[in-house]
Amino acid sequence: MNLFHLFNYNIVGLKNYAIIFECGYFWELIKNTLIWTLGSLVTMMSLGFLLALILNQRDLKGKSIFYAFLILPWAFPGFISLLIWQGLWVDPYGMMNKLILPMLHLPRINSLISTTDAWIELILTNDWLSFPYFMTVFYSSLQSIPHELYDLAELDGAGTLTKFFRITLPSLKRTIAFVFITSFVFTWNNFYPIFILTGGGPGISTETFIVYAYQEAFDYSNFALASAWSVISTIFVIILGLIVIKYTHILDSFS
């Protein structure tokens, strides 16, 4: 493609899409993108929700201190944090592999040779970067639930689990729906963690649609094929989003 002659082009129709579906790694990229999106989303939301529940305890002392400490990862620029994590994960000299993992009696992680290690590195790093957002949103929603509901439930003999499933979860339906849908789209298109930490490796085992489209455009100057990959990625996001909305009924709470 000649960037200086924008009107010098040929109409190829659906040729770029045919190339994509004929290549052998199309389904590999779908699998990788789903692993990245769902693996990150489930762990981030679970961790953020758990920490929000802990912070919401009325008898918790030093709540402000804990909250300020837990939102620290959110205070640093994401790109700088990823560069720091890149150094922490270096095997065998990074702090994670040299100090923290051996202290916890856990095996070292080497994303250069192991696909499983690469995914663990990516998802854990993304969890650290993102959990303060989920924790803050859930904590704010928990604060809006009237304490009188819990007091009345205790008078009726309701236990902790009963109050959680009968009061807490129903009250957070709208928040969970909003957070899940918006975070699903964002994580699907989240480019920087994979690009900085693994570069899509080893091989293409951690490459997603957005990372591969970037490489096609800026490494190989194949902007037409990169655009086709981006369009397919957008279509997948829309389809998967509609499936999630239809079968989980997470938007019913807005009606």
C-alpha positions as CSV (number, residue, x, y, z in Angstrom):
1,M,0.0,0.0,0.0
2,N,1.3,3.4,-0.9
3,L,0.5,5.9,1.8
4,F,1.3,8.8,-0.5
5,H,-1.2,7.9,-3.2
6,L,-4.5,7.4,-1.5
7,F,-6.4,7.3,-4.8
8,N,-4.2,4.5,-6.2
9,Y,-6.2,1.5,-5.1
10,N,-7.8,-1.7,-6.3
11,I,-11.2,-3.0,-5.3
12,V,-10.7,-6.5,-4.0
13,G,-14.2,-7.2,-2.6
14,L,-14.1,-9.8,0.1
15,K,-10.7,-11.1,-0.8
16,N,-9.1,-10.1,2.6
17,Y,-11.9,-11.9,4.5
18,A,-11.3,-15.0,2.4
19,I,-7.6,-14.9,3.2
20,I,-8.4,-14.7,6.9
21,F,-10.7,-17.7,6.9
22,E,-8.3,-19.7,4.8
23,C,-5.4,-19.1,7.2
24,G,-4.7,-21.8,9.7
25,Y,-4.6,-19.6,12.8
26,F,-8.0,-18.0,12.6
27,W,-9.6,-20.4,15.2
28,E,-6.4,-20.1,17.3
29,L,-6.9,-16.4,17.6
30,I,-10.6,-16.9,18.5
31,K,-9.6,-19.3,21.3
32,N,-6.9,-16.9,22.5
33,T,-9.2,-13.9,22.6
34,L,-11.9,-15.8,24.5
35,I,-9.3,-17.1,27.0
36,W,-8.0,-13.6,27.5
37,T,-11.4,-11.9,27.8
38,L,-13.2,-14.5,30.0
39,G,-10.1,-15.4,32.1
40,S,-9.4,-11.8,32.9
41,L,-13.1,-10.8,33.4
42,V,-14.0,-13.6,35.8
43,T,-11.0,-13.1,38.0
44,M,-11.1,-9.3,38.0
45,M,-14.8,-9.2,38.8
46,S,-14.5,-11.9,41.5
47,L,-11.6,-10.2,43.2
48,G,-13.1,-6.8,43.0
49,F,-16.4,-8.0,44.4
50,L,-14.7,-10.0,47.2
51,L,-12.7,-6.9,48.3
52,A,-15.8,-4.7,48.1
53,L,-17.7,-7.1,50.4
54,I,-14.8,-7.0,52.9
55,L,-14.6,-3.2,52.8
56,N,-18.4,-3.0,53.3
57,Q,-18.2,-4.7,56.7
58,R,-19.5,-2.2,59.3
59,D,-17.1,-3.4,62.0
60,L,-14.0,-3.2,59.9
61,K,-11.4,-0.9,61.5
62,G,-9.1,1.2,59.4
63,K,-11.4,1.0,56.4
64,S,-10.1,4.2,54.8
65,I,-6.5,3.1,55.1
66,F,-7.3,-0.3,53.5
67,Y,-9.3,1.4,50.7
68,A,-6.5,3.9,49.9
69,F,-4.0,1.1,49.8
70,L,-6.1,-1.1,47.5
71,I,-6.7,1.6,44.9
72,L,-2.9,2.3,44.5
73,P,-2.6,0.2,41.4
74,W,-5.2,2.5,39.8
75,A,-3.2,5.5,40.6
76,F,-0.3,4.6,38.3
77,P,-0.3,5.0,34.5
78,G,-1.2,1.6,33.0
79,F,1.7,1.7,30.5
80,I,4.3,2.4,33.2
81,S,2.8,-0.3,35.4
82,L,3.1,-2.9,32.6
83,L,6.7,-2.0,32.0
84,I,7.4,-2.6,35.7
85,W,5.5,-5.9,35.6
86,Q,7.5,-6.9,32.6
87,G,10.6,-6.6,34.6
88,L,9.1,-8.4,37.6
89,W,8.2,-11.5,35.5
90,V,11.6,-11.9,33.9
91,D,12.9,-15.4,34.5
92,P,15.0,-16.0,36.5
93,Y,16.0,-12.5,37.7
94,G,12.7,-10.8,38.1
95,M,11.3,-10.4,41.6
96,M,8.3,-12.6,41.0
97,N,10.4,-15.6,40.0
98,K,13.4,-15.0,42.2
99,L,11.6,-14.0,45.4
100,I,7.8,-14.0,45.6
101,L,6.9,-17.3,43.9
102,P,9.6,-19.3,45.7
103,M,8.5,-17.8,49.0
104,L,5.0,-19.0,48.3
105,H,6.3,-22.5,47.2
106,L,5.0,-22.0,43.7
107,P,6.8,-22.9,40.5
108,R,8.5,-20.3,38.4
109,I,6.7,-18.7,35.5
110,N,8.5,-18.5,32.1
111,S,6.3,-17.0,29.4
112,L,9.0,-17.4,26.8
113,I,8.6,-21.2,26.6
114,S,5.2,-22.1,28.2
115,T,1.8,-21.0,26.9
116,T,0.2,-21.8,30.3
117,D,2.8,-19.6,32.1
118,A,2.2,-16.8,29.6
119,W,-1.5,-16.8,30.2
120,I,-1.0,-16.9,34.0
121,E,1.4,-13.9,33.7
122,L,-1.0,-12.0,31.5
123,I,-4.2,-12.6,33.6
124,L,-2.5,-12.0,37.0
125,T,-1.0,-8.7,35.7
126,N,-4.3,-7.6,34.2
127,D,-6.1,-8.5,37.5
128,W,-3.6,-6.3,39.4
129,L,-4.2,-3.4,37.0
130,S,-8.0,-3.6,36.9
131,F,-9.3,-4.9,40.3
132,P,-9.4,-1.4,41.9
133,Y,-12.0,-0.3,39.3
134,F,-14.3,-3.3,40.0
135,M,-13.8,-3.0,43.8
136,T,-14.7,0.7,43.7
137,V,-17.8,0.3,41.6
138,F,-19.1,-2.7,43.7
139,Y,-18.2,-0.9,46.9
140,S,-20.1,2.2,45.9
141,S,-23.1,0.0,45.1
142,L,-22.9,-1.9,48.3
143,Q,-22.9,1.4,50.2
144,S,-26.2,2.3,48.6
145,I,-28.0,-0.7,50.0
146,P,-30.0,0.3,53.2
147,H,-28.6,-1.3,56.3
148,E,-32.2,-1.6,57.6
149,L,-32.8,-4.5,55.1
150,Y,-30.0,-6.5,56.7
151,D,-31.2,-5.6,60.2
152,L,-34.7,-6.8,59.4
153,A,-33.4,-10.0,57.9
154,E,-31.4,-10.7,61.0
155,L,-34.6,-10.3,63.1
156,D,-36.2,-12.9,60.8
157,G,-33.3,-15.3,61.5
158,A,-31.6,-15.0,58.1
159,G,-28.0,-16.1,58.0
160,T,-25.0,-14.6,56.1
161,L,-25.6,-16.6,52.9
162,T,-29.3,-15.9,53.0
163,K,-28.7,-12.1,53.2
164,F,-26.2,-12.3,50.5
165,F,-28.4,-14.1,48.0
166,R,-31.7,-12.5,49.0
167,I,-30.5,-8.9,49.5
168,T,-27.0,-8.2,48.3
169,L,-27.0,-9.9,44.9
170,P,-30.5,-8.7,43.8
171,S,-29.6,-5.1,44.8
172,L,-26.4,-5.3,42.6
173,K,-28.0,-6.6,39.5
174,R,-27.8,-3.4,37.6
175,T,-24.2,-2.8,38.6
176,I,-23.2,-6.3,37.7
177,A,-24.9,-6.0,34.3
178,F,-23.2,-2.7,33.5
179,V,-19.8,-3.8,34.7
180,F,-19.9,-7.1,32.9
181,I,-21.0,-5.7,29.5
182,T,-18.7,-2.7,29.4
183,S,-15.7,-4.7,30.8
184,F,-16.3,-7.5,28.3
185,V,-15.9,-5.1,25.4
186,F,-12.9,-3.3,26.9
187,T,-11.1,-6.5,27.8
188,W,-11.7,-8.0,24.4
189,N,-10.0,-5.0,22.8
190,N,-7.4,-4.5,25.5
191,F,-4.1,-4.4,23.6
192,Y,-1.3,-3.2,25.9
193,P,-0.8,-6.0,28.4
194,I,-0.4,-8.7,25.7
195,F,1.7,-6.5,23.4
196,I,4.1,-5.4,26.2
197,L,4.4,-8.6,28.3
198,T,4.4,-11.4,25.8
199,G,4.1,-9.8,22.3
200,G,1.6,-12.6,21.5
201,G,4.2,-15.4,22.2
202,P,5.4,-18.0,22.6
203,G,4.6,-18.2,18.8
204,I,1.0,-16.9,18.5
205,S,-0.3,-18.8,21.5
206,T,-1.3,-15.6,23.3
207,E,-2.1,-13.4,20.3
208,T,-5.6,-11.9,20.2
209,F,-7.6,-10.3,17.3
210,I,-6.5,-6.8,18.3
211,V,-2.8,-7.7,18.7
212,Y,-2.7,-9.6,15.4
213,A,-4.4,-6.7,13.6
214,Y,-1.8,-4.3,15.0
215,Q,1.0,-6.5,13.8
216,E,-0.5,-6.8,10.4
217,A,-0.8,-3.0,10.1
218,F,2.3,-1.7,11.7
219,D,4.8,-4.6,11.4
220,Y,3.9,-5.7,7.9
221,S,2.2,-2.6,6.5
222,N,-0.8,-4.7,5.5
223,F,-3.5,-2.2,6.5
224,A,-6.2,-3.8,4.4
225,L,-5.9,-7.2,6.1
226,A,-5.6,-5.5,9.5
227,S,-8.9,-3.6,8.8
228,A,-10.6,-6.9,8.0
229,W,-9.4,-8.5,11.2
230,S,-10.7,-5.5,13.1
231,V,-14.1,-5.7,11.5
232,I,-14.3,-9.5,12.3
233,S,-13.3,-8.7,15.9
234,T,-16.1,-6.1,16.1
235,I,-18.7,-8.6,14.7
236,F,-17.6,-11.2,17.3
237,V,-18.0,-8.7,20.1
238,I,-21.5,-7.8,19.0
239,I,-22.6,-11.4,18.6
240,L,-21.1,-12.6,21.9
241,G,-22.5,-9.5,23.7
242,L,-26.0,-10.3,22.4
243,I,-25.7,-14.0,23.4
244,V,-24.6,-12.9,26.9
245,I,-27.5,-10.5,27.2
246,K,-30.1,-13.0,25.9
247,Y,-29.1,-16.0,28.0
248,T,-28.1,-14.4,31.2
249,H,-30.9,-11.8,31.3
250,I,-28.5,-9.4,33.0
251,L,-30.4,-6.4,31.5
252,D,-33.8,-7.5,32.9
253,S,-33.1,-5.4,36.0
254,F,-33.2,-2.2,33.8
255,S,-36.7,-2.9,32.6
